[in-house]
């Protein structure tokens, strides 16, 4: 079952261009070097400088393994450290974890449906 890690944060307006460049570097770095997929979401409505970084893992164990690898990687720690310290509003980071729901046999088997 897939696990989604959604991190919402606000970019500093005065660091917007640098923050977006850094976000793209983080996304590319993680997608190329680690066994998960990272997407960036920009707002269509709501707070204009609020963005989301979404990482999709095969499961909780895979998320833990990939995070261990990332935080042992000095190059990644430098990228992420610069981003958090210089480009986002302090206290604006919010992280949520979601997982996909397993399909139940009764959801797909017409014989199991109530009348």
Sine and cosine of phi, psi and omega as CSV:
sin_phi,cos_phi,sin_psi,cos_psi,sin_omega,cos_omega
0.00,0.00,0.73,-0.68,-0.06,-1.00
-0.96,0.29,0.52,-0.85,0.06,-1.00
-0.87,-0.50,0.72,-0.69,0.01,-1.00
-0.92,-0.40,0.83,-0.56,0.08,-1.00
-0.96,-0.29,0.91,-0.41,-0.06,-1.00
-0.92,-0.38,0.88,-0.47,0.03,-1.00
-0.92,-0.39,0.87,-0.49,0.01,-1.00
-0.96,-0.27,0.67,-0.74,-0.02,-1.00
-0.40,-0.92,0.29,-0.96,0.03,-1.00
-0.94,-0.35,0.79,-0.62,0.07,-1.00
-0.99,0.17,0.61,-0.79,0.11,-0.99
-0.92,0.39,0.74,-0.67,-0.03,-1.00
-0.87,0.50,-0.64,0.77,-0.04,-1.00
-0.96,0.28,-0.19,0.98,0.00,-1.00
-0.88,-0.47,0.36,0.93,-0.12,-0.99
-0.85,0.52,-0.80,0.61,-0.05,-1.00
-0.88,0.47,-0.70,0.71,0.02,-1.00
-0.90,0.43,-0.66,0.75,0.00,-1.00
-0.89,0.45,-0.68,0.73,0.01,-1.00
-0.91,0.41,-0.65,0.76,0.04,-1.00
-0.89,0.46,-0.70,0.72,0.00,-1.00
-0.90,0.43,-0.66,0.75,0.04,-1.00
-0.86,0.50,-0.70,0.71,0.02,-1.00
-0.89,0.45,-0.63,0.78,0.03,-1.00
-0.90,0.43,-0.68,0.73,0.04,-1.00
-0.88,0.47,-0.72,0.70,0.01,-1.00
-0.86,0.51,-0.78,0.63,-0.01,-1.00
-0.87,0.49,-0.72,0.69,-0.02,-1.00
-0.84,0.54,-0.76,0.65,-0.04,-1.00
-0.93,0.37,-0.66,0.75,0.00,-1.00
-0.91,0.42,-0.55,0.83,-0.04,-1.00
-0.99,0.12,-0.50,0.87,-0.16,-0.99
-0.95,-0.31,-0.26,0.96,-0.11,-0.99
-0.80,-0.60,0.32,-0.95,-0.10,-0.99
-1.00,0.00,0.86,0.51,0.14,-0.99
-0.36,-0.93,0.18,-0.98,-0.04,-1.00
-0.91,-0.40,0.68,-0.74,0.01,-1.00
-0.86,-0.52,0.74,-0.67,0.06,-1.00
-0.83,-0.55,0.50,-0.87,0.10,-0.99
-0.94,-0.35,0.70,-0.71,0.06,-1.00
-0.89,-0.45,0.73,-0.69,0.07,-1.00
-0.94,-0.34,0.44,-0.90,-0.08,-1.00
-0.96,0.29,0.63,-0.78,0.18,-0.98
-0.98,-0.18,-0.57,0.82,0.06,-1.00
-0.65,-0.76,0.17,-0.99,0.00,-1.00
1.00,0.04,-0.45,-0.90,-0.05,-1.00
-0.91,0.40,0.84,-0.55,-0.11,-0.99
-0.91,0.42,-0.47,0.88,-0.06,-1.00
-0.96,-0.29,0.33,0.94,0.03,-1.00
-0.99,-0.16,0.84,-0.54,-0.06,-1.00
-0.81,-0.58,0.28,-0.96,0.02,-1.00
-0.80,-0.60,0.66,-0.75,0.14,-0.99
-0.92,-0.39,0.87,-0.49,-0.05,-1.00
-0.90,-0.44,0.82,-0.57,0.07,-1.00
-0.93,-0.37,0.72,-0.69,-0.04,-1.00
-0.90,-0.43,0.86,-0.51,-0.04,-1.00
-0.89,-0.45,0.33,-0.94,0.04,-1.00
-0.94,0.34,-0.41,0.91,0.00,-1.00
0.01,-1.00,0.01,-1.00,-0.02,-1.00
-0.89,0.45,-0.66,0.75,0.00,-1.00
-0.89,0.45,-0.66,0.75,0.03,-1.00
-0.91,0.41,-0.62,0.79,0.05,-1.00
-0.88,0.48,-0.72,0.70,0.01,-1.00
-0.89,0.45,-0.67,0.74,0.01,-1.00
-0.90,0.44,-0.73,0.68,-0.01,-1.00
-0.91,0.42,-0.65,0.76,0.03,-1.00
-0.90,0.43,-0.63,0.78,0.05,-1.00
-0.87,0.49,-0.72,0.69,0.01,-1.00
-0.88,0.47,-0.68,0.73,-0.03,-1.00
-0.89,0.45,-0.70,0.71,-0.08,-1.00
-0.99,0.13,0.01,1.00,0.21,-0.98
-0.99,-0.11,-0.15,0.99,-0.05,-1.00
-1.00,-0.03,0.92,-0.38,-0.07,-1.00
-0.89,0.46,-0.59,0.81,0.00,-1.00
-0.91,0.42,-0.67,0.74,0.03,-1.00
-0.91,0.41,-0.69,0.72,0.00,-1.00
-0.87,0.50,-0.58,0.81,0.04,-1.00
-0.92,0.40,-0.72,0.69,0.01,-1.00
-0.86,0.52,-0.76,0.65,-0.09,-1.00
-0.95,0.31,-0.58,0.82,0.03,-1.00
-0.89,0.46,-0.72,0.69,0.04,-1.00
-0.87,0.50,-0.68,0.73,-0.03,-1.00
-0.88,0.47,-0.79,0.61,-0.06,-1.00
-0.91,0.41,-0.65,0.76,-0.07,-1.00
-0.98,0.20,-0.52,0.85,-0.15,-0.99
-0.94,-0.34,-0.38,0.92,-0.21,-0.98
-0.89,-0.45,-0.22,0.98,0.01,-1.00
-0.91,-0.42,0.42,-0.91,0.03,-1.00
-0.95,0.33,0.80,-0.60,-0.02,-1.00
-0.85,0.53,0.72,-0.69,0.02,-1.00
0.99,0.10,0.01,1.00,-0.04,-1.00
-1.00,-0.02,-0.16,0.99,-0.04,-1.00
-0.96,0.27,0.77,-0.64,0.05,-1.00
-0.71,-0.71,0.82,-0.57,-0.04,-1.00
-0.91,-0.42,0.72,-0.70,0.06,-1.00
-0.76,-0.65,0.58,-0.82,0.08,-1.00
-0.90,-0.45,0.70,-0.71,0.06,-1.00
-0.74,-0.67,0.43,-0.90,0.11,-0.99
-0.77,-0.64,0.42,-0.91,0.06,-1.00
-0.96,0.27,0.43,-0.90,0.02,-1.00
-0.99,-0.10,0.67,-0.74,0.05,-1.00
-0.93,0.36,0.62,-0.79,0.05,-1.00
-0.97,0.23,0.71,-0.70,0.05,-1.00
-1.00,0.01,0.56,-0.83,0.01,-1.00
-0.82,0.57,-0.64,0.77,-0.03,-1.00
-0.92,0.40,-0.32,0.95,0.04,-1.00
-0.96,0.30,-0.42,0.91,-0.11,-0.99
-0.90,-0.44,-0.25,0.97,-0.07,-1.00
-1.00,-0.10,0.94,-0.33,-0.03,-1.00
-0.85,0.52,-0.44,0.90,0.00,-1.00
-0.93,0.37,-0.43,0.90,-0.06,-1.00
-1.00,0.03,0.00,1.00,-0.04,-1.00
-0.97,0.23,0.61,-0.80,0.08,-1.00
-0.96,0.28,0.41,-0.91,0.01,-1.00
-0.96,0.27,0.00,0.00,0.00,0.00
